Amino acid sequence: MPDINKLLKSYLPMTETALYILLALSEPRHGYGISKYVAELTSDRIKLGSGTIYGTLTKMQKDGLIAVYDNADKRTVYERTDVGAQILDKEIERIGQVHKDIETVLGGHVA
């Protein structure tokens, strides 16, 4: 079982790539499916190249945030693990606090 505290220190704050990969894995997807989903979700603001996505997938799999769900049809399909879900939840909490801090400073004038 991965050391969650060590992973939190390593992953938080998350890169956009890691964040969006974990979001995309709300259901099992292969690398290209993740990339396509993220592009659609962000209206093409984030386009994950194959080198970036597969490097991050490899690291996340090694760290236990994701696992292979299926390896059929020459495509590896990944899923988010319980550890990955915990890390994602902590990042969402962190982003929520950042948003609150911004509202405090700007007096609720957040676009």
WOFEN-V235032 format. One record per pair of residues at least 6 apart in sequence whose ideal C-beta (glycine too) atoms are under 6 Angstrom apart, sorted by the first residue. I is the first residue (numbers start at 1). GAP is how many residues later the second one is. D is the distance in whole Angstrom. If there is no record, write none. Layout:
I	GAP	D
I	GAP	D
This chain:
2	62	4
2	81	5
11	76	5
12	79	6
14	77	5
17	35	6
17	39	5
18	38	6
20	18	5
20	26	6
21	13	6
21	35	6
22	58	6
22	62	6
22	66	4
24	10	4
24	13	5
24	14	6
25	55	4
28	41	4
28	49	5
28	51	5
30	45	4
30	47	5
31	22	5
31	23	6
35	13	5
35	18	6
38	8	5
38	10	6
39	8	5
60	6	5
64	17	6
64	19	5
65	18	6
65	19	4
65	22	6
66	12	5
66	14	6
66	18	5
67	12	6
67	14	5
68	8	6
69	8	5
69	9	6
69	10	4
70	7	4
102	8	6
103	7	5
